[in-house]
């Protein structure tokens, strides 16, 4: 009996989570489909709803981008620091070879 209740509870939680994820995407699709239908029928459409939906999607996209940057920022900063070190090493090497007879491709 306990296993049956546990299985039903897990199924209910899984299905309700799936329904919420489907509902979130269906809202945007329903809005776009409504606007397209109204335009085809020749009716005037209030575009402020579409603008609000687009701004909501842009906001969600920006939040996802912040998460991606947050995860990969150490790697990005490390590669920038490495490039700066290489350029400063090259400049220092050229300054050391400046008054000598030794030639180098980078310091020409």
N, CA, C and O atoms as a GROMACS GRO file, in nm:
protein
  432
    1UNK      N    1   0.082  -0.119   0.000
    1UNK     CA    2   0.000   0.000   0.000
    1UNK      C    3   0.088   0.126   0.000
    1UNK      O    4   0.060   0.223  -0.071
    2UNK      N    5   0.193   0.123   0.081
    2UNK     CA    6   0.282   0.239   0.088
    2UNK      C    7   0.354   0.259  -0.046
    2UNK      O    8   0.375   0.372  -0.089
    3UNK      N    9   0.391   0.148  -0.109
    3UNK     CA   10   0.457   0.160  -0.239
    3UNK      C   11   0.364   0.221  -0.342
    3UNK      O   12   0.406   0.302  -0.425
    4UNK      N   13   0.237   0.184  -0.338
    4UNK     CA   14   0.139   0.236  -0.431
    4UNK      C   15   0.120   0.387  -0.412
    4UNK      O   16   0.111   0.461  -0.510
    5UNK      N   17   0.114   0.430  -0.288
    5UNK     CA   18   0.100   0.574  -0.259
    5UNK      C   19   0.224   0.648  -0.304
    5UNK      O   20   0.215   0.757  -0.360
    6UNK      N   21   0.341   0.591  -0.278
    6UNK     CA   22   0.466   0.654  -0.320
    6UNK      C   23   0.475   0.665  -0.472
    6UNK      O   24   0.515   0.769  -0.525
    7UNK      N   25   0.438   0.560  -0.542
    7UNK     CA   26   0.441   0.562  -0.688
    7UNK      C   27   0.344   0.666  -0.743
    7UNK      O   28   0.378   0.740  -0.834
    8UNK      N   29   0.225   0.670  -0.687
    8UNK     CA   30   0.126   0.769  -0.731
    8UNK      C   31   0.173   0.912  -0.703
    8UNK      O   32   0.152   1.002  -0.784
    9UNK      N   33   0.236   0.933  -0.588
    9UNK     CA   34   0.285   1.066  -0.554
    9UNK      C   35   0.395   1.110  -0.650
    9UNK      O   36   0.397   1.224  -0.695
   10UNK      N   37   0.487   1.019  -0.682
   10UNK     CA   38   0.595   1.051  -0.775
   10UNK      C   39   0.539   1.080  -0.914
   10UNK      O   40   0.582   1.174  -0.981
   11UNK      N   41   0.443   0.998  -0.957
   11UNK     CA   42   0.382   1.022  -1.088
   11UNK      C   43   0.309   1.155  -1.092
   11UNK      O   44   0.317   1.227  -1.192
   12UNK      N   45   0.237   1.188  -0.985
   12UNK     CA   46   0.163   1.314  -0.981
   12UNK      C   47   0.260   1.433  -0.985
   12UNK      O   48   0.236   1.530  -1.058
   13UNK      N   49   0.369   1.427  -0.909
   13UNK     CA   50   0.467   1.536  -0.910
   13UNK      C   51   0.532   1.548  -1.047
   13UNK      O   52   0.551   1.660  -1.097
   14UNK      N   53   0.566   1.437  -1.107
   14UNK     CA   54   0.628   1.442  -1.240
   14UNK      C   55   0.535   1.498  -1.345
   14UNK      O   56   0.576   1.580  -1.427
   15UNK      N   57   0.411   1.454  -1.343
   15UNK     CA   58   0.315   1.504  -1.443
   15UNK      C   59   0.280   1.651  -1.421
   15UNK      O   60   0.263   1.725  -1.518
   16UNK      N   61   0.271   1.694  -1.296
   16UNK     CA   62   0.240   1.835  -1.272
   16UNK      C   63   0.359   1.923  -1.312
   16UNK      O   64   0.338   2.034  -1.362
   17UNK      N   65   0.481   1.877  -1.290
   17UNK     CA   66   0.599   1.954  -1.334
   17UNK      C   67   0.603   1.961  -1.486
   17UNK      O   68   0.635   2.066  -1.543
   18UNK      N   69   0.572   1.850  -1.552
   18UNK     CA   70   0.569   1.849  -1.699
   18UNK      C   71   0.460   1.942  -1.752
   18UNK      O   72   0.480   2.011  -1.852
   19UNK      N   73   0.345   1.944  -1.686
   19UNK     CA   74   0.235   2.030  -1.730
   19UNK      C   75   0.273   2.177  -1.717
   19UNK      O   76   0.237   2.258  -1.802
   20UNK      N   77   0.345   2.213  -1.613
   20UNK     CA   78   0.387   2.353  -1.595
   20UNK      C   79   0.488   2.394  -1.702
   20UNK      O   80   0.484   2.506  -1.752
   21UNK      N   81   0.578   2.304  -1.738
   21UNK     CA   82   0.676   2.339  -1.842
   21UNK      C   83   0.609   2.352  -1.977
   21UNK      O   84   0.648   2.437  -2.056
   22UNK      N   85   0.511   2.269  -2.005
   22UNK     CA   86   0.438   2.280  -2.131
   22UNK      C   87   0.356   2.407  -2.134
   22UNK      O   88   0.347   2.474  -2.237
   23UNK      N   89   0.297   2.441  -2.022
   23UNK     CA   90   0.213   2.560  -2.014
   23UNK      C   91   0.294   2.687  -2.039
   23UNK      O   92   0.244   2.780  -2.101
   24UNK      N   93   0.417   2.692  -1.992
   24UNK     CA   94   0.500   2.810  -2.010
   24UNK      C   95   0.529   2.835  -2.157
   24UNK      O   96   0.526   2.950  -2.200
   25UNK      N   97   0.557   2.733  -2.235
   25UNK     CA   98   0.584   2.750  -2.377
   25UNK      C   99   0.457   2.772  -2.457
   25UNK      O  100   0.459   2.844  -2.557
   26UNK      N  101   0.347   2.711  -2.415
   26UNK     CA  102   0.221   2.724  -2.488
   26UNK      C  103   0.168   2.865  -2.484
   26UNK      O  104   0.099   2.907  -2.577
   27UNK      N  105   0.197   2.940  -2.380
   27UNK     CA  106   0.150   3.077  -2.368
   27UNK      C  107   0.205   3.161  -2.482
   27UNK      O  108   0.131   3.235  -2.546
   28UNK      N  109   0.333   3.152  -2.507
   28UNK     CA  110   0.396   3.228  -2.615
   28UNK      C  111   0.344   3.185  -2.751
   28UNK      O  112   0.314   3.268  -2.836
   29UNK      N  113   0.333   3.055  -2.770
   29UNK     CA  114   0.284   3.005  -2.898
   29UNK      C  115   0.140   3.046  -2.922
   29UNK      O  116   0.103   3.080  -3.035
   30UNK      N  117   0.058   3.043  -2.819
   30UNK     CA  118  -0.082   3.082  -2.833
   30UNK      C  119  -0.093   3.230  -2.867
   30UNK      O  120  -0.177   3.269  -2.948
   31UNK      N  121  -0.010   3.312  -2.806
   31UNK     CA  122  -0.013   3.455  -2.833
   31UNK      C  123   0.027   3.484  -2.977
   31UNK      O  124  -0.039   3.562  -3.046
   32UNK      N  125   0.134   3.423  -3.022
   32UNK     CA  126   0.180   3.444  -3.160
   32UNK      C  127   0.077   3.392  -3.259
   32UNK      O  128   0.050   3.456  -3.360
   33UNK      N  129   0.019   3.276  -3.232
   33UNK     CA  130  -0.082   3.220  -3.321
   33UNK      C  131  -0.205   3.310  -3.328
   33UNK      O  132  -0.263   3.326  -3.435
   34UNK      N  133  -0.244   3.367  -3.216
   34UNK     CA  134  -0.358   3.458  -3.214
   34UNK      C  135  -0.332   3.583  -3.298
   34UNK      O  136  -0.418   3.627  -3.374
   35UNK      N  137  -0.213   3.638  -3.283
   35UNK     CA  138  -0.180   3.760  -3.359
   35UNK      C  139  -0.175   3.731  -3.508
   35UNK      O  140  -0.223   3.810  -3.588
   36UNK      N  141  -0.117   3.617  -3.545
   36UNK     CA  142  -0.111   3.581  -3.687
   36UNK      C  143  -0.252   3.560  -3.742
   36UNK      O  144  -0.282   3.604  -3.853
   37UNK      N  145  -0.337   3.493  -3.666
   37UNK     CA  146  -0.475   3.469  -3.710
   37UNK      C  147  -0.549   3.601  -3.728
   37UNK      O  148  -0.621   3.619  -3.827
   38UNK      N  149  -0.532   3.692  -3.635
   38UNK     CA  150  -0.600   3.822  -3.645
   38UNK      C  151  -0.550   3.902  -3.765
   38UNK      O  152  -0.629   3.968  -3.833
   39UNK      N  153  -0.421   3.896  -3.791
   39UNK     CA  154  -0.366   3.967  -3.907
   39UNK      C  155  -0.418   3.908  -4.038
   39UNK      O  156  -0.448   3.982  -4.131
   40UNK      N  157  -0.428   3.775  -4.045
   40UNK     CA  158  -0.479   3.711  -4.166
   40UNK      C  159  -0.624   3.748  -4.189
   40UNK      O  160  -0.667   3.769  -4.303
   41UNK      N  161  -0.701   3.757  -4.080
   41UNK     CA  162  -0.842   3.793  -4.092
   41UNK      C  163  -0.862   3.941  -4.119
   41UNK      O  164  -0.973   3.984  -4.152
   42UNK      N  165  -0.757   4.019  -4.106
   42UNK     CA  166  -0.764   4.162  -4.135
   42UNK      C  167  -0.807   4.246  -4.017
   42UNK      O  168  -0.835   4.365  -4.034
   43UNK      N  169  -0.812   4.189  -3.899
   43UNK     CA  170  -0.850   4.264  -3.779
   43UNK      C  171  -0.730   4.339  -3.724
   43UNK      O  172  -0.615   4.300  -3.745
   44UNK      N  173  -0.758   4.447  -3.654
   44UNK     CA  174  -0.652   4.523  -3.588
   44UNK      C  175  -0.607   4.448  -3.464
   44UNK      O  176  -0.689   4.393  -3.391
   45UNK      N  177  -0.478   4.445  -3.441
   45UNK     CA  178  -0.422   4.374  -3.326
   45UNK      C  179  -0.348   4.476  -3.239
   45UNK      O  180  -0.271   4.558  -3.288
   46UNK      N  181  -0.374   4.467  -3.109
   46UNK     CA  182  -0.302   4.552  -3.014
   46UNK      C  183  -0.163   4.493  -2.996
   46UNK      O  184  -0.149   4.387  -2.935
   47UNK      N  185  -0.061   4.559  -3.047
   47UNK     CA  186   0.074   4.504  -3.044
   47UNK      C  187   0.143   4.523  -2.909
   47UNK      O  188   0.254   4.474  -2.889
   48UNK      N  189   0.079   4.592  -2.816
   48UNK     CA  190   0.142   4.610  -2.686
   48UNK      C  191   0.155   4.476  -2.613
   48UNK      O  192   0.249   4.457  -2.536
   49UNK      N  193   0.062   4.383  -2.638
   49UNK     CA  194   0.071   4.251  -2.577
   49UNK      C  195   0.193   4.177  -2.634
   49UNK      O  196   0.267   4.112  -2.560
   50UNK      N  197   0.212   4.187  -2.764
   50UNK     CA  198   0.327   4.123  -2.826
   50UNK      C  199   0.457   4.186  -2.777
   50UNK      O  200   0.556   4.115  -2.754
   51UNK      N  201   0.458   4.317  -2.762
   51UNK     CA  202   0.578   4.384  -2.712
   51UNK      C  203   0.609   4.340  -2.569
   51UNK      O  204   0.725   4.320  -2.534
   52UNK      N  205   0.505   4.325  -2.487
   52UNK     CA  206   0.526   4.279  -2.350
   52UNK      C  207   0.580   4.137  -2.348
   52UNK      O  208   0.668   4.104  -2.268
   53UNK      N  209   0.528   4.052  -2.437
   53UNK     CA  210   0.576   3.914  -2.445
   53UNK      C  211   0.721   3.909  -2.492
   53UNK      O  212   0.801   3.831  -2.440
   54UNK      N  213   0.754   3.992  -2.589
   54UNK     CA  214   0.893   3.996  -2.638
   54UNK      C  215   0.987   4.047  -2.529
   54UNK      O  216   1.099   3.996  -2.516
   55UNK      N  217   0.945   4.145  -2.452
   55UNK     CA  218   1.032   4.194  -2.345
   55UNK      C  219   1.048   4.088  -2.236
   55UNK      O  220   1.155   4.078  -2.176
   56UNK      N  221   0.943   4.009  -2.211
   56UNK     CA  222   0.954   3.901  -2.113
   56UNK      C  223   1.053   3.795  -2.162
   56UNK      O  224   1.134   3.745  -2.085
   57UNK      N  225   1.045   3.761  -2.291
   57UNK     CA  226   1.138   3.663  -2.346
   57UNK      C  227   1.281   3.715  -2.346
   57UNK      O  228   1.375   3.640  -2.320
   58UNK      N  229   1.298   3.844  -2.375
   58UNK     CA  230   1.432   3.903  -2.372
   58UNK      C  231   1.488   3.902  -2.230
   58UNK      O  232   1.608   3.878  -2.211
   59UNK      N  233   1.402   3.927  -2.133
   59UNK     CA  234   1.446   3.923  -1.993
   59UNK      C  235   1.490   3.781  -1.955
   59UNK      O  236   1.594   3.764  -1.890
   60UNK      N  237   1.412   3.680  -1.993
   60UNK     CA  238   1.448   3.542  -1.963
   60UNK      C  239   1.579   3.504  -2.032
   60UNK      O  240   1.662   3.434  -1.973
   61UNK      N  241   1.597   3.548  -2.156
   61UNK     CA  242   1.721   3.520  -2.228
   61UNK      C  243   1.840   3.586  -2.160
   61UNK      O  244   1.946   3.526  -2.149
   62UNK      N  245   1.822   3.710  -2.113
   62UNK     CA  246   1.933   3.778  -2.046
   62UNK      C  247   1.969   3.708  -1.916
   62UNK      O  248   2.086   3.702  -1.880
   63UNK      N  249   1.870   3.655  -1.844
   63UNK     CA  250   1.900   3.581  -1.722
   63UNK      C  251   1.979   3.454  -1.753
   63UNK      O  252   2.070   3.418  -1.679
   64UNK      N  253   1.943   3.386  -1.862
   64UNK     CA  254   2.018   3.267  -1.902
   64UNK      C  255   2.161   3.303  -1.941
   64UNK      O  256   2.254   3.229  -1.909
   65UNK      N  257   2.178   3.416  -2.010
   65UNK     CA  258   2.312   3.458  -2.048
   65UNK      C  259   2.398   3.491  -1.926
   65UNK      O  260   2.517   3.462  -1.924
   66UNK      N  261   2.337   3.552  -1.825
   66UNK     CA  262   2.411   3.582  -1.703
   66UNK      C  263   2.458   3.453  -1.636
   66UNK      O  264   2.571   3.446  -1.587
   67UNK      N  265   2.372   3.351  -1.635
   67UNK     CA  266   2.412   3.222  -1.578
   67UNK      C  267   2.529   3.162  -1.655
   67UNK      O  268   2.623   3.109  -1.594
   68UNK      N  269   2.524   3.169  -1.788
   68UNK     CA  270   2.633   3.114  -1.870
   68UNK      C  271   2.762   3.189  -1.844
   68UNK      O  272   2.867   3.128  -1.828
   69UNK      N  273   2.754   3.322  -1.840
   69UNK     CA  274   2.874   3.401  -1.813
   69UNK      C  275   2.929   3.372  -1.674
   69UNK      O  276   3.050   3.365  -1.654
   70UNK      N  277   2.840   3.356  -1.579
   70UNK     CA  278   2.882   3.327  -1.443
   70UNK      C  279   2.958   3.194  -1.435
   70UNK      O  280   3.055   3.182  -1.360
   71UNK      N  281   2.912   3.096  -1.512
   71UNK     CA  282   2.978   2.965  -1.511
   71UNK      C  283   3.113   2.969  -1.582
   71UNK      O  284   3.207   2.903  -1.539
   72UNK      N  285   3.123   3.046  -1.691
   72UNK     CA  286   3.243   3.042  -1.774
   72UNK      C  287   3.335   3.163  -1.755
   72UNK      O  288   3.438   3.172  -1.822
   73UNK      N  289   3.301   3.254  -1.666
   73UNK     CA  290   3.383   3.373  -1.647
   73UNK      C  291   3.526   3.343  -1.603
   73UNK      O  292   3.617   3.409  -1.653
   74UNK      N  293   3.551   3.250  -1.514
   74UNK     CA  294   3.691   3.222  -1.478
   74UNK      C  295   3.775   3.181  -1.599
   74UNK      O  296   3.890   3.222  -1.611
   75UNK      N  297   3.719   3.099  -1.687
   75UNK     CA  298   3.794   3.058  -1.807
   75UNK      C  299   3.818   3.176  -1.899
   75UNK      O  300   3.926   3.189  -1.957
   76UNK      N  301   3.718   3.262  -1.914
   76UNK     CA  302   3.731   3.380  -2.001
   76UNK      C  303   3.840   3.473  -1.946
   76UNK      O  304   3.926   3.519  -2.020
   77UNK      N  305   3.833   3.500  -1.816
   77UNK     CA  306   3.932   3.590  -1.755
   77UNK      C  307   4.072   3.530  -1.761
   77UNK      O  308   4.170   3.602  -1.778
   78UNK      N  309   4.082   3.399  -1.746
   78UNK     CA  310   4.213   3.334  -1.752
   78UNK      C  311   4.274   3.347  -1.891
   78UNK      O  312   4.394   3.373  -1.904
   79UNK      N  313   4.193   3.330  -1.996
   79UNK     CA  314   4.247   3.344  -2.131
   79UNK      C  315   4.286   3.488  -2.161
   79UNK      O  316   4.386   3.512  -2.230
   80UNK      N  317   4.211   3.584  -2.111
   80UNK     CA  318   4.248   3.726  -2.129
   80UNK      C  319   4.379   3.755  -2.057
   80UNK      O  320   4.466   3.823  -2.112
   81UNK      N  321   4.393   3.706  -1.934
   81UNK     CA  322   4.516   3.727  -1.859
   81UNK      C  323   4.634   3.662  -1.929
   81UNK      O  324   4.744   3.718  -1.929
   82UNK      N  325   4.614   3.546  -1.988
   82UNK     CA  326   4.722   3.478  -2.060
   82UNK      C  327   4.765   3.559  -2.182
   82UNK      O  328   4.884   3.571  -2.209
   83UNK      N  329   4.668   3.616  -2.256
   83UNK     CA  330   4.702   3.700  -2.371
   83UNK      C  331   4.781   3.823  -2.328
   83UNK      O  332   4.877   3.862  -2.395
   84UNK      N  333   4.742   3.884  -2.219
   84UNK     CA  334   4.812   4.003  -2.170
   84UNK      C  335   4.954   3.966  -2.128
   84UNK      O  336   5.048   4.040  -2.156
   85UNK      N  337   4.970   3.852  -2.060
   85UNK     CA  338   5.104   3.808  -2.019
   85UNK      C  339   5.192   3.784  -2.141
   85UNK      O  340   5.309   3.822  -2.142
   86UNK      N  341   5.137   3.720  -2.245
   86UNK     CA  342   5.216   3.692  -2.365
   86UNK      C  343   5.260   3.822  -2.434
   86UNK      O  344   5.374   3.832  -2.479
   87UNK      N  345   5.172   3.919  -2.442
   87UNK     CA  346   5.207   4.046  -2.506
   87UNK      C  347   5.310   4.122  -2.423
   87UNK      O  348   5.403   4.181  -2.479
   88UNK      N  349   5.295   4.118  -2.292
   88UNK     CA  350   5.393   4.190  -2.210
   88UNK      C  351   5.528   4.118  -2.211
   88UNK      O  352   5.632   4.184  -2.207
   89UNK      N  353   5.528   3.986  -2.216
   89UNK     CA  354   5.653   3.912  -2.228
   89UNK      C  355   5.724   3.944  -2.359
   89UNK      O  356   5.846   3.962  -2.362
   90UNK      N  357   5.647   3.952  -2.466
   90UNK     CA  358   5.705   3.985  -2.596
   90UNK      C  359   5.762   4.127  -2.596
   90UNK      O  360   5.871   4.151  -2.649
   91UNK      N  361   5.689   4.220  -2.537
   91UNK     CA  362   5.738   4.358  -2.530
   91UNK      C  363   5.865   4.366  -2.445
   91UNK      O  364   5.958   4.440  -2.479
   92UNK      N  365   5.869   4.292  -2.335
   92UNK     CA  366   5.986   4.292  -2.250
   92UNK      C  367   6.105   4.230  -2.321
   92UNK      O  368   6.217   4.281  -2.311
   93UNK      N  369   6.083   4.121  -2.393
   93UNK     CA  370   6.191   4.056  -2.468
   93UNK      C  371   6.247   4.152  -2.573
   93UNK      O  372   6.369   4.161  -2.592
   94UNK      N  373   6.158   4.222  -2.641
   94UNK     CA  374   6.204   4.316  -2.743
   94UNK      C  375   6.282   4.432  -2.681
   94UNK      O  376   6.378   4.482  -2.740
   95UNK      N  377   6.240   4.474  -2.562
   95UNK     CA  378   6.314   4.583  -2.497
   95UNK      C  379   6.453   4.535  -2.453
   95UNK      O  380   6.547   4.614  -2.453
   96UNK      N  381   6.467   4.409  -2.417
   96UNK     CA  382   6.598   4.356  -2.380
   96UNK      C  383   6.688   4.340  -2.502
   96UNK      O  384   6.810   4.360  -2.492
   97UNK      N  385   6.632   4.305  -2.617
   97UNK     CA  386   6.710   4.283  -2.738
   97UNK      C  387   6.730   4.411  -2.818
   97UNK      O  388   6.793   4.408  -2.924
   98UNK      N  389   6.680   4.521  -2.771
   98UNK     CA  390   6.681   4.647  -2.847
   98UNK      C  391   6.822   4.692  -2.884
   98UNK      O  392   6.846   4.727  -3.000
   99UNK      N  393   6.914   4.694  -2.794
   99UNK     CA  394   7.049   4.746  -2.819
   99UNK      C  395   7.151   4.636  -2.845
   99UNK      O  396   7.271   4.661  -2.833
  100UNK      N  397   7.108   4.519  -2.880
  100UNK     CA  398   7.201   4.410  -2.906
  100UNK      C  399   7.200   4.375  -3.054
  100UNK      O  400   7.118   4.426  -3.131
  101UNK      N  401   7.291   4.287  -3.093
  101UNK     CA  402   7.299   4.246  -3.232
  101UNK      C  403   7.208   4.125  -3.260
  101UNK      O  404   7.199   4.078  -3.374
  102UNK      N  405   7.143   4.076  -3.159
  102UNK     CA  406   7.053   3.959  -3.175
  102UNK      C  407   6.924   4.008  -3.238
  102UNK      O  408   6.865   4.108  -3.196
  103UNK      N  409   6.882   3.935  -3.341
  103UNK     CA  410   6.757   3.972  -3.409
  103UNK      C  411   6.649   3.867  -3.379
  103UNK      O  412   6.678   3.750  -3.353
  104UNK      N  413   6.528   3.913  -3.383
  104UNK     CA  414   6.415   3.826  -3.356
  104UNK      C  415   6.300   3.865  -3.450
  104UNK      O  416   6.285   3.982  -3.483
  105UNK      N  417   6.219   3.768  -3.492
  105UNK     CA  418   6.109   3.797  -3.584
  105UNK      C  419   6.006   3.890  -3.522
  105UNK      O  420   5.952   3.977  -3.589
  106UNK      N  421   5.978   3.871  -3.394
  106UNK     CA  422   5.876   3.952  -3.328
  106UNK      C  423   5.920   4.095  -3.303
  106UNK      O  424   5.836   4.184  -3.290
  107UNK      N  425   6.051   4.119  -3.297
  107UNK     CA  426   6.101   4.250  -3.259
  107UNK      C  427   6.152   4.331  -3.380
  107UNK      O  428   6.231   4.424  -3.363
  108UNK      N  429   6.108   4.299  -3.497
  108UNK     CA  430   6.161   4.371  -3.613
  108UNK      C  431   6.096   4.505  -3.636
  108UNK      O  432   6.132   4.576  -3.730
   0.00000   0.00000   0.00000
